[in-house]
């Protein structure tokens, strides 16, 4: 009685442990599958998962190392799934063999526990079973491929959203500040502090823009940033493109800006810059961002055809200069034009002449530019443009008396950041200035006025030289016979100056230290766009990744079904105390032992084709007795194998 009670207690404990083991097998397989699905879900949700720059360079530099590591991980996970399936199918086959089972089914089960297959296509009765083992065999072979496909990082093109803010030049709060500071700053302060940028930068911008009329390439460098052709009136807003990182200093910001770091207030979403911008740059990145810019419609015509009575006049006063070697003359030029409301605008220049008080017609040139700021629009009484009266003398005589009408425009630009170059030529929308932006118009006109004066040297003029050299580089008829082409160059030149003026102003008020706590929120406008980043990582590849987890999913289903089958049949063993040592179908020694114990060898046919068919159809059953005795016995009954000819 005591022995029976002890046996029942052991059976319950054995049943409980077996159930736990089978549940652990199923849960472990499910866990591996959930891990794969979670990884796939992250790729589908984020569209792109990228490494930081350090890992990207490491993987690119040592591709064999990364391939080896991923292959080892994929192999380990595949082996784990295969082992779990093998454990589940072995236990399921043990329960299956406790009832009548054909030897061919035992053979198929043994093959599956070892990740193999059977080959019985010659007999139609077993085609389905053969195909099933081949399918499962194929699933195991695809496990490593699936994991490798899922885990292997490749060069991917990631797309992220860009948001941020920029200085809004049309904002009423900013224009009020600008108006106040224009009245406070003296021209001397602005010109002295900012001379290197305004004097050189605006000329280079104009020359670069003018070259586009002949398809000449032009890269403009300003404050360390590189622009294609011209600045477009924008300020670089993307990391890696902002240029100088030097601190500008407290006295060199706003309109006294003389170069230095400008602040960037942009964010890439999702928050890939959490570890620092430089950590997430990948191999290559291109930005496409909508920003506020400034450009101008410039129209240059003959003064007599312009509709404006500016009456540009230029007169000089010769001043003799005594010299020990050879005396010469300085000509003090005064150029004036009539502006809006009858007021007069004036420029003054100094030129050199020879000892005979004559200019060198071939070697020297004079090209005055008189600016009339704040030209009122008669239709709506708004200040939307300014005028430039200009004319070339001596070697610049190819430019007749001309009036250029400059209408600055506030623009929305789709700015492209690529390969270190900023391209602000893609204008999406534009609108003219209005009365609220009149301080901005006056500032731009002031820069143009300064440019018109500073480009004139004692012998030559930068604008005149640029017009002539660009025209010659483009080829064509003599310059004197192609005034319209010269006008197109001049229009592009002044447009480049206007765009540079806006970029200079943005730089000054966006510089580090221009405001105590950054640009006030009431002076900003939004920035939005997209960044394309080429990096090492994973991206959403759609059906490819779905197929990569399909083999694992099917193996998981088979493992869970096999475990559930075993748990269901364990209830039959709840009162059996003699099943202490499990039967392992994959172990040849176990098969030999139970076959010999059941006397199976004496009941099998020979190795002829007919004999093997007979053997395949024999019904057997696994019997387990006290004392760890297990037998594979033949179940009485007719063979189910189809008859065949003797081999």
QUIHUWO-V120051 format. One record per pair of residues at least 24 apart in sequence whose C-alpha atoms are under 8 Angstrom apart, sorted by sequence separation. I is the first residue (numbers start at 1). J is the second residue. D is the distance in Angstrom with one decimal. If there is no record, write none. Layout:
BEGIN
i=I j=J d=D
i=I j=J d=D
END
This chain:
BEGIN
i=89 j=113 d=6.2
i=112 j=136 d=7.7
i=205 j=229 d=7.4
i=206 j=230 d=7.8
i=312 j=336 d=5.7
i=313 j=337 d=6.6
i=328 j=352 d=7.5
i=329 j=353 d=5.0
i=346 j=370 d=6.2
i=367 j=391 d=5.7
i=368 j=392 d=7.2
i=384 j=408 d=7.0
i=408 j=432 d=6.3
i=409 j=433 d=6.2
i=617 j=641 d=4.6
i=108 j=133 d=6.9
i=112 j=137 d=7.5
i=115 j=140 d=7.0
i=205 j=230 d=5.6
i=239 j=264 d=7.2
i=312 j=337 d=4.5
i=328 j=353 d=6.2
i=329 j=354 d=6.0
i=345 j=370 d=6.6
i=346 j=371 d=7.9
i=367 j=392 d=4.5
i=407 j=432 d=7.1
i=408 j=433 d=6.7
i=614 j=639 d=6.7
i=616 j=641 d=6.8
i=86 j=112 d=7.1
i=87 j=113 d=7.4
i=205 j=231 d=7.5
i=238 j=264 d=6.9
i=311 j=337 d=5.6
i=312 j=338 d=7.3
i=328 j=354 d=5.0
i=329 j=355 d=6.3
i=345 j=371 d=6.7
i=366 j=392 d=6.0
i=367 j=393 d=6.2
i=614 j=640 d=7.8
i=615 j=641 d=7.9
i=86 j=113 d=4.5
i=237 j=264 d=5.5
i=310 j=337 d=5.1
i=311 j=338 d=6.3
i=327 j=354 d=7.9
i=328 j=355 d=4.2
i=345 j=372 d=6.3
i=365 j=392 d=7.5
i=366 j=393 d=5.1
i=614 j=641 d=5.4
i=85 j=113 d=7.6
i=86 j=114 d=6.8
i=236 j=264 d=8.0
i=237 j=265 d=7.2
i=238 j=266 d=7.0
i=310 j=338 d=4.5
i=327 j=355 d=5.5
i=328 j=356 d=7.5
i=329 j=357 d=5.8
i=365 j=393 d=5.9
i=366 j=394 d=6.7
i=594 j=622 d=7.9
i=613 j=641 d=5.8
i=614 j=642 d=7.7
i=86 j=115 d=7.5
i=237 j=266 d=6.8
i=309 j=338 d=7.1
i=310 j=339 d=6.2
i=326 j=355 d=7.1
i=328 j=357 d=7.1
i=365 j=394 d=5.1
i=366 j=395 d=7.9
i=367 j=396 d=6.9
i=613 j=642 d=7.1
i=614 j=643 d=7.8
i=364 j=394 d=6.7
i=365 j=395 d=5.1
i=366 j=396 d=6.8
i=613 j=643 d=7.6
i=364 j=395 d=6.4
i=365 j=396 d=5.8
i=603 j=634 d=7.9
i=613 j=644 d=7.6
i=340 j=372 d=7.4
i=362 j=394 d=6.9
i=363 j=395 d=7.0
i=600 j=632 d=6.9
i=82 j=115 d=7.3
i=335 j=368 d=6.8
i=337 j=370 d=6.6
i=339 j=372 d=5.4
i=361 j=394 d=4.8
i=362 j=395 d=5.6
i=408 j=441 d=7.5
i=597 j=630 d=7.1
i=598 j=631 d=4.5
i=599 j=632 d=7.8
i=600 j=633 d=6.3
i=610 j=643 d=6.9
i=336 j=370 d=6.6
i=338 j=372 d=8.0
i=340 j=374 d=7.9
i=360 j=394 d=7.8
i=361 j=395 d=5.9
i=597 j=631 d=5.1
i=598 j=632 d=4.8
i=599 j=633 d=6.9
i=600 j=634 d=6.8
i=610 j=644 d=5.3
i=335 j=370 d=7.0
i=337 j=372 d=7.9
i=340 j=375 d=6.0
i=596 j=631 d=7.6
i=597 j=632 d=7.0
i=598 j=633 d=4.6
i=609 j=644 d=7.4
i=610 j=645 d=6.0
i=611 j=646 d=7.8
i=223 j=259 d=5.7
i=339 j=375 d=7.9
i=340 j=376 d=7.3
i=594 j=630 d=5.6
i=595 j=631 d=6.4
i=596 j=632 d=7.9
i=598 j=634 d=7.7
i=609 j=645 d=7.4
i=610 j=646 d=5.2
i=223 j=260 d=6.8
i=594 j=631 d=4.4
i=595 j=632 d=5.1
i=609 j=646 d=6.1
i=610 j=647 d=6.5
i=239 j=277 d=7.2
i=593 j=631 d=7.8
i=594 j=632 d=5.0
i=595 j=633 d=7.3
i=608 j=646 d=6.5
i=609 j=647 d=4.8
i=318 j=357 d=7.4
i=608 j=647 d=5.1
i=32 j=77 d=7.7
i=579 j=624 d=6.7
i=448 j=494 d=7.8
i=578 j=624 d=7.2
i=579 j=625 d=7.6
i=578 j=625 d=6.0
i=579 j=626 d=7.9
i=581 j=628 d=7.0
i=384 j=432 d=6.4
i=578 j=626 d=4.8
i=580 j=628 d=6.8
i=32 j=81 d=7.6
i=238 j=287 d=7.7
i=384 j=433 d=5.1
i=448 j=497 d=6.9
i=577 j=626 d=7.7
i=578 j=627 d=6.5
i=579 j=628 d=6.7
i=383 j=433 d=7.2
i=384 j=434 d=6.1
i=448 j=498 d=7.4
i=578 j=628 d=6.1
i=383 j=434 d=6.2
i=384 j=435 d=7.8
i=29 j=81 d=6.2
i=337 j=389 d=7.0
i=382 j=434 d=5.9
i=383 j=435 d=5.9
i=382 j=435 d=5.5
i=384 j=438 d=7.7
i=444 j=498 d=6.3
i=447 j=501 d=6.6
i=29 j=84 d=6.6
i=383 j=438 d=6.3
i=28 j=84 d=7.7
i=385 j=441 d=7.3
i=234 j=291 d=7.0
i=384 j=441 d=7.3
i=444 j=501 d=5.9
i=26 j=84 d=7.7
i=82 j=140 d=6.8
i=234 j=292 d=6.4
i=312 j=370 d=8.0
i=383 j=441 d=7.8
i=444 j=502 d=7.3
i=25 j=84 d=5.8
i=193 j=252 d=7.1
i=233 j=292 d=7.9
i=234 j=293 d=4.7
i=386 j=445 d=6.7
i=233 j=293 d=4.5
i=234 j=294 d=7.0
i=194 j=255 d=7.5
i=197 j=258 d=6.4
i=232 j=293 d=5.9
i=233 j=294 d=4.3
i=25 j=87 d=7.6
i=26 j=88 d=8.0
i=78 j=140 d=7.6
i=194 j=256 d=5.4
i=196 j=258 d=7.3
i=197 j=259 d=7.7
i=232 j=294 d=6.0
i=233 j=295 d=6.3
i=25 j=88 d=6.9
i=193 j=256 d=5.2
i=194 j=257 d=5.7
i=195 j=258 d=7.8
i=232 j=295 d=6.0
i=193 j=257 d=7.0
i=194 j=258 d=5.0
i=374 j=438 d=7.7
i=78 j=143 d=5.5
i=190 j=255 d=6.1
i=191 j=256 d=7.9
i=193 j=258 d=6.3
i=22 j=88 d=7.0
i=78 j=144 d=5.5
i=190 j=256 d=5.4
i=77 j=144 d=7.8
i=189 j=256 d=7.2
i=374 j=441 d=7.1
i=373 j=441 d=7.9
i=374 j=442 d=6.5
i=396 j=464 d=6.1
i=75 j=144 d=5.5
i=78 j=147 d=7.6
i=373 j=442 d=6.3
i=74 j=144 d=5.4
i=77 j=147 d=7.7
i=74 j=145 d=7.8
i=166 j=237 d=7.7
i=374 j=445 d=7.9
i=75 j=147 d=8.0
i=373 j=445 d=5.6
i=392 j=464 d=7.5
i=71 j=144 d=7.8
i=74 j=147 d=5.0
i=372 j=445 d=7.9
i=373 j=446 d=7.6
i=74 j=148 d=5.5
i=371 j=445 d=7.2
i=71 j=148 d=6.1
i=74 j=151 d=7.6
i=312 j=389 d=6.3
i=371 j=448 d=7.2
i=70 j=148 d=6.5
i=312 j=390 d=7.4
i=371 j=449 d=5.5
i=310 j=389 d=7.2
i=370 j=449 d=6.9
i=369 j=449 d=7.6
i=70 j=151 d=6.6
i=371 j=452 d=7.8
i=398 j=479 d=6.5
i=399 j=480 d=7.9
i=70 j=152 d=6.0
i=370 j=452 d=6.9
i=398 j=480 d=4.8
i=369 j=452 d=4.9
i=397 j=480 d=8.0
i=368 j=452 d=6.8
i=369 j=453 d=7.0
i=399 j=483 d=7.1
i=67 j=152 d=7.2
i=368 j=453 d=7.4
i=398 j=483 d=7.3
i=303 j=389 d=8.0
i=399 j=486 d=7.5
i=404 j=491 d=7.5
i=368 j=456 d=7.4
i=406 j=494 d=7.9
i=312 j=401 d=7.6
i=367 j=456 d=7.0
i=406 j=495 d=7.9
i=366 j=456 d=7.1
i=408 j=498 d=7.3
i=366 j=459 d=7.5
i=365 j=459 d=6.0
i=366 j=460 d=6.4
i=367 j=461 d=6.3
i=308 j=403 d=7.8
i=364 j=459 d=4.7
i=365 j=460 d=4.9
i=366 j=461 d=6.3
i=363 j=459 d=7.5
i=364 j=460 d=5.4
i=365 j=461 d=6.5
i=367 j=463 d=7.7
i=306 j=403 d=6.4
i=367 j=464 d=6.6
i=302 j=400 d=7.0
i=303 j=401 d=5.6
i=166 j=265 d=7.2
i=302 j=401 d=6.2
i=303 j=402 d=4.6
i=365 j=464 d=7.8
i=165 j=265 d=5.8
i=302 j=402 d=4.6
i=303 j=403 d=5.2
i=164 j=265 d=5.5
i=165 j=266 d=6.6
i=301 j=402 d=5.7
i=302 j=403 d=6.3
i=164 j=266 d=4.0
i=300 j=402 d=6.6
i=301 j=403 d=5.7
i=163 j=266 d=5.5
i=164 j=267 d=5.9
i=300 j=403 d=5.7
i=301 j=404 d=6.5
i=162 j=266 d=6.8
i=163 j=267 d=5.3
i=300 j=404 d=4.0
i=349 j=453 d=7.3
i=162 j=267 d=5.7
i=163 j=268 d=6.5
i=299 j=404 d=5.4
i=300 j=405 d=6.3
i=348 j=453 d=7.5
i=162 j=268 d=4.6
i=163 j=269 d=7.7
i=298 j=404 d=6.5
i=299 j=405 d=5.2
i=347 j=453 d=6.7
i=351 j=457 d=7.0
i=352 j=458 d=5.5
i=161 j=268 d=5.7
i=162 j=269 d=6.2
i=298 j=405 d=5.6
i=299 j=406 d=6.7
i=349 j=456 d=7.3
i=350 j=457 d=7.5
i=351 j=458 d=4.1
i=352 j=459 d=6.3
i=48 j=156 d=7.7
i=50 j=158 d=7.8
i=160 j=268 d=6.4
i=161 j=269 d=5.1
i=297 j=405 d=8.0
i=298 j=406 d=4.6
i=350 j=458 d=5.8
i=351 j=459 d=6.0
i=48 j=157 d=7.9
i=49 j=158 d=7.8
i=160 j=269 d=5.8
i=161 j=270 d=7.4
i=297 j=406 d=5.9
i=298 j=407 d=6.3
i=40 j=150 d=7.4
i=48 j=158 d=5.4
i=160 j=270 d=6.8
i=296 j=406 d=6.4
i=297 j=407 d=5.1
i=47 j=158 d=7.5
i=48 j=159 d=7.4
i=296 j=407 d=5.3
i=297 j=408 d=6.4
i=296 j=408 d=4.0
i=297 j=409 d=7.3
i=295 j=408 d=5.7
i=296 j=409 d=5.3
i=36 j=150 d=7.9
i=294 j=408 d=6.9
i=295 j=409 d=5.3
i=294 j=409 d=5.6
i=295 j=410 d=6.7
i=294 j=410 d=4.8
i=295 j=411 d=7.0
i=293 j=410 d=6.0
i=294 j=411 d=5.5
i=292 j=410 d=7.2
i=293 j=411 d=4.9
i=292 j=411 d=5.7
i=293 j=412 d=5.9
i=292 j=412 d=4.8
i=293 j=413 d=6.1
i=291 j=412 d=5.7
i=292 j=413 d=6.1
i=290 j=412 d=6.5
i=291 j=413 d=5.3
i=290 j=413 d=5.5
i=291 j=414 d=6.5
i=168 j=292 d=7.3
i=289 j=413 d=7.9
i=290 j=414 d=4.5
i=291 j=415 d=6.8
i=166 j=291 d=7.9
i=289 j=414 d=5.5
i=290 j=415 d=6.1
i=166 j=292 d=8.0
i=288 j=414 d=6.4
i=289 j=415 d=5.2
i=162 j=289 d=7.4
i=288 j=415 d=5.6
i=289 j=416 d=6.6
i=287 j=415 d=7.8
i=288 j=416 d=4.7
i=287 j=416 d=5.7
i=288 j=417 d=6.4
i=286 j=416 d=7.3
i=287 j=417 d=4.8
i=286 j=417 d=5.5
i=287 j=418 d=6.7
i=286 j=418 d=4.8
i=285 j=418 d=7.1
i=286 j=419 d=7.4
i=285 j=419 d=8.0
i=241 j=417 d=7.7
i=238 j=417 d=7.9
i=241 j=420 d=6.5
i=240 j=420 d=7.8
i=241 j=421 d=7.8
i=241 j=422 d=7.7
i=236 j=422 d=7.7
i=301 j=487 d=7.4
i=300 j=487 d=5.9
i=300 j=488 d=7.8
i=234 j=424 d=7.4
i=300 j=490 d=7.5
i=231 j=422 d=8.0
i=300 j=491 d=6.4
i=231 j=423 d=7.8
i=232 j=424 d=5.1
i=299 j=491 d=6.2
i=228 j=421 d=6.3
i=231 j=424 d=6.5
i=232 j=425 d=6.5
i=298 j=491 d=5.2
i=226 j=420 d=6.9
i=227 j=421 d=5.6
i=228 j=422 d=5.9
i=229 j=423 d=7.8
i=230 j=424 d=7.5
i=298 j=492 d=7.5
i=226 j=421 d=5.3
i=227 j=422 d=4.6
i=228 j=423 d=5.1
i=225 j=421 d=7.9
i=226 j=422 d=6.1
i=227 j=423 d=6.0
i=228 j=424 d=7.4
i=298 j=494 d=7.2
i=225 j=422 d=7.9
i=227 j=424 d=7.8
i=298 j=495 d=6.5
i=297 j=495 d=7.2
i=296 j=495 d=5.4
i=295 j=495 d=6.4
i=295 j=496 d=7.8
i=296 j=498 d=6.7
i=295 j=498 d=6.3
i=296 j=499 d=7.5
i=294 j=498 d=7.6
i=295 j=499 d=5.2
i=294 j=499 d=5.7
i=293 j=499 d=8.0
i=294 j=502 d=6.3
i=293 j=502 d=7.8
i=53 j=278 d=7.4
i=54 j=279 d=7.1
i=53 j=279 d=5.2
i=56 j=282 d=6.3
i=57 j=283 d=7.7
i=52 j=279 d=5.0
i=53 j=280 d=5.6
i=56 j=283 d=7.2
i=52 j=280 d=4.7
i=53 j=281 d=5.9
i=51 j=280 d=7.3
i=52 j=281 d=7.2
i=53 j=282 d=4.8
i=50 j=280 d=8.0
i=52 j=282 d=6.3
i=53 j=283 d=7.2
i=51 j=282 d=7.4
i=50 j=282 d=8.0
i=292 j=525 d=7.9
i=291 j=526 d=7.8
i=291 j=527 d=5.7
i=290 j=527 d=6.0
i=291 j=528 d=7.5
i=289 j=527 d=7.0
i=290 j=528 d=5.6
i=289 j=528 d=5.7
i=290 j=529 d=5.8
i=170 j=410 d=7.8
i=289 j=529 d=4.0
i=288 j=529 d=5.6
i=289 j=530 d=6.2
i=287 j=529 d=7.4
i=288 j=530 d=5.3
i=287 j=530 d=5.8
i=288 j=531 d=6.3
i=287 j=531 d=4.3
i=262 j=507 d=6.3
i=286 j=531 d=5.7
i=287 j=532 d=6.3
i=285 j=531 d=6.8
i=286 j=532 d=5.2
i=257 j=504 d=7.8
i=263 j=510 d=6.0
i=285 j=532 d=5.5
i=286 j=533 d=6.4
i=203 j=451 d=7.4
i=262 j=510 d=5.5
i=263 j=511 d=6.0
i=285 j=533 d=4.1
i=198 j=447 d=7.5
i=202 j=451 d=7.2
i=262 j=511 d=4.1
i=263 j=512 d=5.9
i=284 j=533 d=5.8
i=285 j=534 d=5.9
i=255 j=505 d=6.7
i=257 j=507 d=7.3
i=261 j=511 d=5.9
i=262 j=512 d=5.6
i=283 j=533 d=7.5
i=284 j=534 d=5.0
i=199 j=450 d=7.9
i=254 j=505 d=7.0
i=257 j=508 d=4.9
i=260 j=511 d=7.0
i=261 j=512 d=6.0
i=282 j=533 d=6.6
i=283 j=534 d=5.5
i=284 j=535 d=6.9
i=199 j=451 d=6.6
i=203 j=455 d=7.8
i=256 j=508 d=7.1
i=260 j=512 d=7.9
i=281 j=533 d=7.2
i=282 j=534 d=6.1
i=283 j=535 d=5.1
i=198 j=451 d=7.8
i=254 j=507 d=7.5
i=255 j=508 d=5.8
i=282 j=535 d=4.4
i=283 j=536 d=7.8
i=254 j=508 d=3.8
i=255 j=509 d=7.6
i=257 j=511 d=8.0
i=281 j=535 d=7.8
i=282 j=536 d=7.1
i=199 j=454 d=6.8
i=253 j=508 d=4.9
i=254 j=509 d=4.5
i=199 j=455 d=7.8
i=207 j=463 d=7.9
i=214 j=470 d=7.8
i=252 j=508 d=7.9
i=253 j=509 d=6.5
i=254 j=510 d=7.7
i=182 j=439 d=8.0
i=210 j=467 d=7.8
i=214 j=471 d=7.8
i=254 j=511 d=7.4
i=216 j=474 d=7.9
i=253 j=511 d=6.1
i=203 j=462 d=7.6
i=207 j=466 d=6.2
i=211 j=470 d=6.1
i=253 j=512 d=7.8
i=179 j=439 d=5.3
i=203 j=463 d=7.8
i=210 j=470 d=7.6
i=214 j=474 d=5.3
i=253 j=513 d=7.0
i=254 j=514 d=6.0
i=175 j=436 d=7.2
i=178 j=439 d=6.5
i=182 j=443 d=7.9
i=253 j=514 d=5.4
i=266 j=527 d=7.6
i=175 j=437 d=6.2
i=178 j=440 d=7.4
i=176 j=439 d=7.9
i=248 j=511 d=7.1
i=250 j=513 d=6.2
i=268 j=531 d=7.9
i=172 j=436 d=6.6
i=175 j=439 d=6.2
i=232 j=496 d=7.8
i=248 j=512 d=6.8
i=249 j=513 d=7.2
i=250 j=514 d=7.5
i=172 j=437 d=7.7
i=175 j=440 d=6.8
i=231 j=496 d=7.7
i=233 j=498 d=7.6
i=234 j=499 d=7.9
i=247 j=512 d=6.9
i=248 j=513 d=7.8
i=170 j=436 d=7.6
i=230 j=496 d=6.0
i=233 j=499 d=4.3
i=170 j=437 d=5.9
i=232 j=499 d=5.1
i=233 j=500 d=5.9
i=231 j=499 d=6.0
i=232 j=500 d=7.3
i=233 j=501 d=7.2
i=234 j=502 d=7.2
i=235 j=503 d=5.8
i=230 j=499 d=7.1
i=231 j=500 d=5.9
i=233 j=502 d=4.8
i=234 j=503 d=5.4
i=230 j=500 d=7.3
i=233 j=503 d=4.7
i=169 j=440 d=7.5
i=232 j=503 d=7.7
i=235 j=506 d=6.4
i=231 j=503 d=6.7
i=234 j=506 d=7.5
i=235 j=507 d=6.7
i=213 j=488 d=7.0
i=213 j=489 d=6.4
i=210 j=488 d=7.8
i=211 j=489 d=7.3
i=210 j=489 d=4.8
i=213 j=492 d=7.9
i=210 j=490 d=6.8
i=212 j=492 d=8.0
i=210 j=491 d=7.6
i=210 j=492 d=4.7
i=209 j=492 d=5.4
i=210 j=493 d=4.8
i=209 j=493 d=5.7
i=208 j=493 d=7.7
i=206 j=492 d=6.8
i=207 j=493 d=5.8
i=209 j=495 d=7.5
i=210 j=496 d=7.7
i=206 j=493 d=3.9
i=209 j=496 d=5.4
i=205 j=493 d=7.5
i=206 j=494 d=6.0
i=208 j=496 d=7.5
i=206 j=495 d=6.9
i=207 j=496 d=7.6
i=206 j=496 d=4.3
i=205 j=496 d=5.1
i=206 j=497 d=5.2
i=205 j=497 d=6.0
i=202 j=496 d=7.3
i=203 j=497 d=6.9
i=202 j=497 d=5.0
i=205 j=500 d=6.4
i=202 j=500 d=5.8
i=201 j=500 d=7.3
i=202 j=501 d=7.1
i=198 j=501 d=7.9
i=198 j=504 d=7.9
i=169 j=506 d=7.7
i=167 j=506 d=6.6
i=167 j=509 d=7.8
i=167 j=510 d=7.0
i=173 j=522 d=6.8
i=174 j=523 d=5.6
i=173 j=523 d=6.0
i=171 j=522 d=7.9
i=172 j=523 d=7.9
i=167 j=519 d=7.1
i=171 j=523 d=5.9
i=171 j=524 d=7.5
i=169 j=523 d=7.9
i=168 j=523 d=5.6
i=167 j=523 d=6.0
i=168 j=524 d=4.8
i=167 j=524 d=4.6
i=168 j=525 d=5.1
i=166 j=524 d=5.3
i=167 j=525 d=6.2
i=165 j=524 d=5.9
i=166 j=525 d=5.4
i=165 j=525 d=5.5
i=166 j=526 d=6.3
i=165 j=526 d=4.4
i=166 j=527 d=6.6
i=164 j=526 d=5.8
i=165 j=527 d=5.1
i=163 j=526 d=7.4
i=164 j=527 d=4.8
i=163 j=527 d=5.4
i=164 j=528 d=6.5
i=162 j=527 d=7.6
i=163 j=528 d=4.4
i=162 j=528 d=5.3
i=163 j=529 d=6.6
i=161 j=528 d=7.4
i=162 j=529 d=4.9
i=161 j=529 d=5.9
i=162 j=530 d=5.3
i=161 j=530 d=4.6
i=162 j=531 d=6.7
i=160 j=530 d=5.7
i=161 j=531 d=6.3
i=159 j=530 d=6.8
i=160 j=531 d=5.3
i=159 j=531 d=5.7
i=160 j=532 d=6.7
i=158 j=531 d=8.0
i=159 j=532 d=4.7
i=158 j=532 d=5.6
i=159 j=533 d=6.4
i=157 j=532 d=6.4
i=158 j=533 d=5.0
i=157 j=533 d=5.5
i=158 j=534 d=6.3
i=156 j=533 d=7.9
i=157 j=534 d=4.6
i=158 j=535 d=7.4
i=156 j=534 d=5.6
i=157 j=535 d=6.6
i=155 j=534 d=6.6
i=156 j=535 d=5.6
i=155 j=535 d=5.5
i=156 j=536 d=6.0
i=154 j=535 d=8.0
i=155 j=536 d=4.6
i=156 j=537 d=6.2
i=158 j=539 d=7.1
i=154 j=536 d=5.3
i=155 j=537 d=6.5
i=156 j=538 d=6.4
i=157 j=539 d=7.6
i=153 j=536 d=5.9
i=154 j=537 d=5.5
i=155 j=538 d=7.9
i=156 j=539 d=6.2
i=153 j=537 d=4.5
i=154 j=538 d=6.5
i=153 j=538 d=5.6
i=152 j=538 d=7.8
i=150 j=545 d=6.3
i=149 j=545 d=7.3
i=150 j=548 d=6.3
i=149 j=548 d=6.4
i=150 j=549 d=7.8
i=146 j=547 d=7.6
i=147 j=548 d=6.8
i=146 j=548 d=4.1
i=147 j=549 d=7.5
i=145 j=548 d=7.5
i=146 j=549 d=6.1
i=146 j=551 d=7.3
i=146 j=552 d=7.9
i=143 j=551 d=6.0
i=142 j=551 d=6.4
i=143 j=552 d=6.2
i=140 j=551 d=7.5
i=139 j=551 d=5.2
i=139 j=552 d=7.6
i=139 j=554 d=7.8
i=140 j=555 d=7.9
i=139 j=555 d=7.2
i=136 j=555 d=7.8
i=85 j=555 d=7.1
i=89 j=559 d=7.2
i=92 j=562 d=5.6
i=81 j=552 d=7.8
i=85 j=556 d=7.8
i=88 j=559 d=5.9
i=91 j=562 d=7.9
i=92 j=563 d=6.8
i=95 j=566 d=6.5
i=88 j=560 d=7.9
i=91 j=563 d=7.7
i=113 j=585 d=7.6
i=114 j=586 d=6.6
i=85 j=558 d=7.5
i=89 j=562 d=5.8
i=92 j=565 d=6.3
i=113 j=586 d=5.8
i=81 j=555 d=7.6
i=85 j=559 d=5.1
i=88 j=562 d=5.6
i=89 j=563 d=7.6
i=92 j=566 d=5.0
i=95 j=569 d=6.6
i=81 j=556 d=7.9
i=84 j=559 d=7.2
i=88 j=563 d=5.4
i=91 j=566 d=6.3
i=95 j=570 d=7.9
i=110 j=585 d=5.7
i=111 j=586 d=7.7
i=109 j=585 d=7.6
i=110 j=586 d=5.3
i=59 j=536 d=7.6
i=56 j=535 d=6.5
i=56 j=536 d=5.3
i=53 j=535 d=7.9
i=51 j=535 d=7.2
i=50 j=535 d=6.4
i=51 j=536 d=5.9
i=50 j=536 d=5.9
i=51 j=537 d=5.7
i=50 j=537 d=4.3
i=49 j=537 d=5.6
i=50 j=538 d=6.4
i=48 j=537 d=7.4
i=49 j=538 d=5.1
i=94 j=583 d=6.4
i=48 j=538 d=5.7
i=49 j=539 d=6.2
i=94 j=584 d=7.6
i=48 j=539 d=4.2
i=94 j=585 d=7.2
i=47 j=539 d=5.4
i=48 j=540 d=6.4
i=91 j=583 d=8.0
i=93 j=585 d=7.4
i=47 j=540 d=4.9
i=91 j=584 d=7.7
i=90 j=584 d=6.3
i=43 j=538 d=6.7
i=44 j=539 d=7.7
i=90 j=585 d=6.0
i=43 j=539 d=5.9
i=44 j=540 d=5.2
i=90 j=586 d=7.2
i=43 j=540 d=5.4
i=44 j=542 d=7.8
i=40 j=545 d=7.0
i=40 j=546 d=7.8
i=37 j=549 d=7.3
i=103 j=615 d=7.0
i=104 j=616 d=4.8
i=36 j=549 d=6.8
i=103 j=616 d=5.1
i=104 j=617 d=6.6
i=102 j=616 d=6.7
i=103 j=617 d=6.2
i=102 j=617 d=5.5
i=103 j=618 d=5.8
i=33 j=549 d=7.9
i=102 j=618 d=5.5
i=103 j=619 d=6.4
i=102 j=619 d=4.4
i=103 j=620 d=6.7
i=101 j=619 d=5.2
i=102 j=620 d=6.1
i=33 j=552 d=6.5
i=100 j=619 d=5.8
i=101 j=620 d=5.3
i=33 j=553 d=6.5
i=100 j=620 d=5.5
i=101 j=621 d=6.2
i=99 j=620 d=8.0
i=100 j=621 d=5.0
i=99 j=621 d=5.5
i=33 j=556 d=6.9
i=97 j=620 d=7.5
i=98 j=621 d=5.5
i=99 j=622 d=7.1
i=97 j=621 d=5.4
i=98 j=622 d=4.7
i=97 j=622 d=5.3
i=98 j=623 d=6.3
i=30 j=556 d=6.3
i=29 j=556 d=5.8
i=94 j=622 d=7.8
i=26 j=556 d=7.8
i=29 j=559 d=7.3
i=29 j=560 d=7.9
i=26 j=559 d=6.3
i=25 j=559 d=7.9
i=26 j=560 d=5.1
i=100 j=635 d=6.7
i=26 j=563 d=6.4
i=25 j=563 d=7.5
i=23 j=563 d=7.1
i=22 j=563 d=5.5
i=22 j=564 d=7.9
i=22 j=566 d=7.7
i=22 j=567 d=7.1
i=19 j=567 d=6.0
i=18 j=567 d=8.0
i=19 j=570 d=7.8
i=15 j=570 d=6.8
i=15 j=571 d=7.8
i=15 j=573 d=7.5
i=15 j=574 d=6.1
i=11 j=573 d=7.7
i=12 j=574 d=6.1
i=11 j=574 d=5.7
i=12 j=575 d=7.6
i=11 j=575 d=5.9
i=11 j=576 d=6.1
i=8 j=574 d=8.0
i=11 j=577 d=5.2
i=14 j=580 d=7.9
i=8 j=575 d=6.0
i=10 j=577 d=6.6
i=8 j=576 d=7.5
i=7 j=576 d=7.8
i=8 j=577 d=6.7
i=7 j=577 d=5.3
END
